[in-house]
Amino acid sequence: MPQQTIKYTISQDGTVAEEVIGVKGTQCLDLTEKIEDRLGVVQWRKETEEYWQQLDEEMIEEFTHDSEGC
């Protein structure tokens, strides 16, 4: 299992930037949910290539499953 890292950068104005490294798909959201709740409102989110890569695989698998029933 690859190493999972959460990197936080705090700007002088108090803005916190969060970067998740080594996690694919929506697991990054589960990993950061509790701390995001404590930090406050998420102003914006930018999904990485890793996030979309696993989602595409899940969607293809689901579509294949649905098409077998036709």
N, C-alpha and C positions, 0 to 999 in steps of 0.2 A: 504494500500500500504506500503510495507516494506521501511525502510530508505535506501536511496541511498547515498553512500559515495565514494569519490575519494580521495585516499591517495597518496601523493607525498613524495618521499624520495630523497633528493639531496645529492650525495656523495661528498667527498672532491675534487674529480677531475672534478666536475661539471655535472656528469652524473645524469640524472633524471629518477627515476623509478616511474611508475604510477600503482596503483592498484585500480580496481573498485570493490566495494563491494555492494551486494544487488541488482544487475541488472542481469537479465537473457537474454540469446540470444545475438543478434547483437546490441541491444540497447546500450550496453556499448561503441561501436564504435561511435555511433551518439552523445553520451554524451561527449566524450572526443575529438572529431574531431577538434573543433576550437582551443583548447589549444595546441593540438599536432602540429597543423599547425604553431603556434607561437613559440613553443619550438624548432622546427627544424625537422630533419629527424628521423623517428622511426627506430632504429637499429634492433630491434627484438620484437616480440609479443608472449606471451604465453597465450593461451586461457585456462580459468578455466573450471571446470566441469559444472558450471552454463551456460557458453556460449554454450557448446555442447548440454546440456539437452534440451533447447528450440529448437535448430536447428533440433534435432532428431524428436521432436513432430511436427514441421512444415512440415518436409519431409514426415512423416507418413500420416499427414492430406492431403497433396497434392497427394500422391500416392493413397490414398483411393478415392479421388475425381476423379482422372484419371481412375481408374479401374471401376468406376460406369458407365462410358460411353461405355465400351466394350460390 
